[in-house]
């Protein structure tokens, strides 16, 4: 099922709720979603790329911005 289909299914379920406790839990999920750190919102691939970059930095394998611009000038 597509994401939009899943959303519609959840909306229909929420509309059918008659119990206050279940609605309170849904509200809690909404509140917690807003408090997520950006790190928790990115994909595993993005996290992996960032971690790899940090490892490269720690190992001293970095280039200054000016060096990178010279290296890739023909594509910029």
C-alpha positions as CSV (number, residue, x, y, z in Angstrom):
1,X,0.0,0.0,0.0
2,X,1.2,3.5,-0.8
3,X,2.1,6.1,1.8
4,X,-1.0,8.1,0.8
5,X,-3.1,5.0,1.2
6,X,-1.7,4.3,4.6
7,X,-2.4,7.9,5.6
8,X,-6.0,7.6,4.5
9,X,-6.4,4.4,6.4
10,X,-5.1,6.1,9.6
11,X,-7.4,9.1,9.1
12,X,-10.4,6.8,8.7
13,X,-9.3,4.9,11.9
14,X,-8.9,8.2,13.8
15,X,-12.3,9.4,12.7
16,X,-13.9,6.2,14.0
17,X,-12.3,6.5,17.5
18,X,-14.8,7.1,20.2
19,X,-12.5,6.5,23.1
20,X,-10.6,9.4,24.7
21,X,-7.6,7.4,25.7
22,X,-6.9,6.4,22.1
23,X,-7.1,10.0,21.0
24,X,-4.8,11.0,23.8
25,X,-2.2,8.5,22.5
26,X,-2.5,9.9,18.9
27,X,-2.0,13.4,20.3
28,X,1.0,12.2,22.2
29,X,2.5,10.8,19.0
30,X,1.9,14.1,17.2
31,X,3.6,16.0,20.0
32,X,6.6,13.6,20.0
33,X,7.0,13.9,16.3
34,X,7.6,17.6,16.5
35,X,10.3,17.1,19.1
36,X,12.4,14.7,17.0
37,X,15.9,15.6,16.3
38,X,16.9,16.1,12.7
39,X,19.2,13.1,13.0
40,X,16.2,10.9,13.6
41,X,14.4,12.2,10.5
42,X,17.1,11.4,7.9
43,X,17.6,8.1,6.2
44,X,20.1,5.4,7.2
45,X,22.1,6.2,4.0
46,X,22.3,9.9,4.9
47,X,23.5,9.0,8.5
48,X,26.0,6.7,7.1
49,X,27.4,9.3,4.7
50,X,27.6,11.9,7.5
51,X,29.4,9.4,9.7
52,X,31.8,8.5,6.9
53,X,32.6,12.2,6.4
54,X,33.3,12.6,10.1
55,X,35.6,9.6,10.0
56,X,37.4,11.2,7.1
57,X,37.7,14.5,9.0
58,X,39.2,12.8,12.1
59,X,41.7,10.9,9.9
60,X,42.8,14.2,8.3
61,X,41.6,13.3,4.8
62,X,40.0,16.7,4.1
63,X,40.4,19.4,1.5
64,X,39.8,23.1,2.0
65,X,36.8,24.6,0.1
66,X,39.2,26.6,-2.1
67,X,41.0,23.3,-3.1
68,X,37.8,21.6,-3.9
69,X,36.6,24.5,-6.1
70,X,39.8,24.3,-8.1
71,X,39.6,20.6,-8.4
72,X,35.9,20.7,-9.6
73,X,36.0,24.1,-11.3
74,X,35.1,22.7,-14.8
75,X,31.9,21.2,-13.4
76,X,30.8,24.2,-11.4
